[in-house]
């Protein structure tokens, strides 16, 4: 369920599904790092 929430947050922020998939493939995804971009 946590993973789905992360996907929905990224989608809400305007990230494409392709970019979200790429970010989730990273071993340690830092949500705050991506939010500050």
DSSP file (Angstrom, degrees, kcal/mol; ACC not computed):
  #  RESIDUE AA STRUCTURE BP1 BP2  ACC     N-H-->O    O-->H-N    N-H-->O    O-->H-N    TCO  KAPPA ALPHA  PHI   PSI    X-CA   Y-CA   Z-CA
    1    1 A X     >        0   0    0      0, 0.0     4,-2.0     0, 0.0     5,-0.1   0.000 360.0 360.0 360.0 -36.8    0.0    0.0    0.0
    2    2 A X  H  >  +     0   0    0      1,-0.2     4,-2.1     2,-0.2     5,-0.2   0.895 360.0  53.0 -60.8 -40.5    2.9    2.4    0.8
    3    3 A X  H  > S+     0   0    0      1,-0.2     4,-2.3     2,-0.2    -1,-0.2   0.900 107.1  51.6 -63.3 -40.6    4.2    2.0   -2.8
    4    4 A X  H  > S+     0   0    0      1,-0.2     4,-2.5     2,-0.2    -1,-0.2   0.893 107.8  52.6 -63.0 -39.9    0.9    2.9   -4.3
    5    5 A X  H  X S+     0   0    0     -4,-2.0     4,-2.4     2,-0.2    -1,-0.2   0.909 108.6  50.0 -62.4 -41.8    0.7    6.0   -2.1
    6    6 A X  H  X S+     0   0    0     -4,-2.1     4,-2.5     2,-0.2    -2,-0.2   0.923 110.6  49.9 -62.1 -44.3    4.2    7.1   -3.4
    7    7 A X  H  X S+     0   0    0     -4,-2.3     4,-2.5     1,-0.2    -2,-0.2   0.926 111.4  48.6 -60.1 -45.2    3.1    6.5   -7.0
    8    8 A X  H  X S+     0   0    0     -4,-2.5     4,-2.5     2,-0.2    -1,-0.2   0.876 110.1  51.7 -64.9 -37.7   -0.1    8.6   -6.4
    9    9 A X  H  X S+     0   0    0     -4,-2.4     4,-1.8     2,-0.2    -2,-0.2   0.947 111.7  46.1 -62.6 -48.4    1.9   11.4   -4.8
   10   10 A X  H  <>S+     0   0    0     -4,-2.5     5,-2.4     1,-0.2     4,-0.3   0.915 113.6  49.3 -61.0 -42.5    4.3   11.6   -7.7
   11   11 A X  H ><5S+     0   0    0     -4,-2.5     3,-1.4     1,-0.2    -1,-0.2   0.909 108.9  52.5 -64.0 -42.3    1.5   11.5  -10.2
   12   12 A X  H 3<5S+     0   0    0     -4,-2.5    -1,-0.2     1,-0.3    -2,-0.2   0.851 106.2  55.0 -60.2 -35.2   -0.3   14.3   -8.3
   13   13 A X  T 3<5S-     0   0    0     -4,-1.8    -1,-0.3    -5,-0.2    -2,-0.2   0.492 126.3-100.7 -80.3  -3.1    2.8   16.4   -8.5
   14   14 A X  T < 5 +     0   0    0     -3,-1.4    -3,-0.2    -4,-0.3     2,-0.2   0.538  70.0 148.1 101.0   6.4    2.9   16.0  -12.3
   15   15 A X      < -     0   0    0     -5,-2.4    -1,-0.3    -6,-0.2     2,-0.1  -0.509  48.3-118.4 -72.7 143.3    5.5   13.3  -12.7
   16   16 A X     >  -     0   0    0     -2,-0.2     4,-2.5     1,-0.1     5,-0.2  -0.409  21.8-114.5 -74.9 158.6    4.9   11.0  -15.8
   17   17 A X  H  > S+     0   0    0      1,-0.2     4,-2.4     2,-0.2     5,-0.2   0.859 118.3  55.2 -62.3 -34.1    4.4    7.3  -15.1
   18   18 A X  H  > S+     0   0    0      2,-0.2     4,-2.0     1,-0.2    -1,-0.2   0.917 109.7  45.6 -64.1 -42.8    7.6    6.6  -16.9
   19   19 A X  H  > S+     0   0    0      2,-0.2     4,-2.5     1,-0.2    -2,-0.2   0.889 111.5  52.4 -67.9 -39.5    9.5    8.9  -14.6
   20   20 A X  H  X S+     0   0    0     -4,-2.5     4,-2.5     2,-0.2    -2,-0.2   0.923 109.0  49.8 -61.6 -44.5    7.8    7.5  -11.6
   21   21 A X  H  X S+     0   0    0     -4,-2.4     4,-1.2     1,-0.2    -1,-0.2   0.908 111.1  49.9 -60.6 -41.8    8.8    3.9  -12.6
   22   22 A X  H  X S+     0   0    0     -4,-2.0     4,-0.7     1,-0.2     3,-0.3   0.915 111.6  48.0 -63.0 -43.4   12.4    5.1  -13.1
   23   23 A X  H >< S+     0   0    0     -4,-2.5     3,-0.7     1,-0.2    -2,-0.2   0.877 110.1  51.8 -66.0 -37.8   12.5    6.7   -9.7
   24   24 A X  H 3< S+     0   0    0     -4,-2.5    -1,-0.2     1,-0.2    -2,-0.2   0.725 100.1  63.5 -74.0 -20.3   11.0    3.6   -8.0
   25   25 A X  H 3< S+     0   0    0     -4,-1.2    -1,-0.2    -3,-0.3    -2,-0.2   0.768  81.7  98.4 -72.5 -24.5   13.7    1.4   -9.6
   26   26 A X  S << S-     0   0    0     -4,-0.7     3,-0.4    -3,-0.7    -3,-0.0  -0.365  82.3-128.1 -62.5 142.8   16.3    3.3   -7.6
   27   27 A X  S    S+     0   0    0      1,-0.3     2,-0.6    -2,-0.0    -1,-0.1   0.924  98.2  26.3 -62.3 -46.0   17.3    1.4   -4.5
   28   28 A X  S    S-     0   0    0      2,-0.0     2,-0.6    -5,-0.0    -1,-0.3  -0.879  75.7-167.6-122.3  98.9   16.8    4.3   -2.2
   29   29 A X        -     0   0    0     -2,-0.6     2,-0.8    -3,-0.4     3,-0.1  -0.765   6.9-156.5 -88.8 122.4   14.3    6.8   -3.4
   30   30 A X     >  -     0   0    0     -2,-0.6     4,-1.6     1,-0.2     3,-0.3  -0.861   3.3-165.5-101.4 104.2   14.3   10.1   -1.4
   31   31 A X  H  > S+     0   0    0     -2,-0.8     4,-2.0     1,-0.2    -1,-0.2   0.888  87.3  53.5 -57.4 -43.2   10.9   11.7   -1.8
   32   32 A X  H  > S+     0   0    0      1,-0.2     4,-1.4     2,-0.2    -1,-0.2   0.869 104.2  55.9 -63.8 -35.9   12.2   15.1   -0.5
   33   33 A X  H  4 S+     0   0    0     -3,-0.3     4,-0.3     1,-0.2     3,-0.2   0.916 110.8  44.3 -60.9 -43.2   15.0   15.2   -2.9
   34   34 A X  H >< S+     0   0    0     -4,-1.6     3,-0.9     1,-0.2    -1,-0.2   0.822 108.6  57.6 -72.3 -31.1   12.6   14.8   -5.8
   35   35 A X  H 3< S+     0   0    0     -4,-2.0    -1,-0.2     1,-0.2    -2,-0.2   0.798 102.9  54.3 -69.8 -27.0   10.2   17.3   -4.4
   36   36 A X  T 3<        0   0    0     -4,-1.4    -1,-0.2    -3,-0.2    -2,-0.2   0.518 360.0 360.0 -85.8  -4.2   12.9   20.0   -4.3
   37   37 A X    <         0   0    0     -3,-0.9    -1,-0.2    -4,-0.3    -2,-0.1   0.468 360.0 360.0 -75.7 360.0   13.7   19.6   -8.0
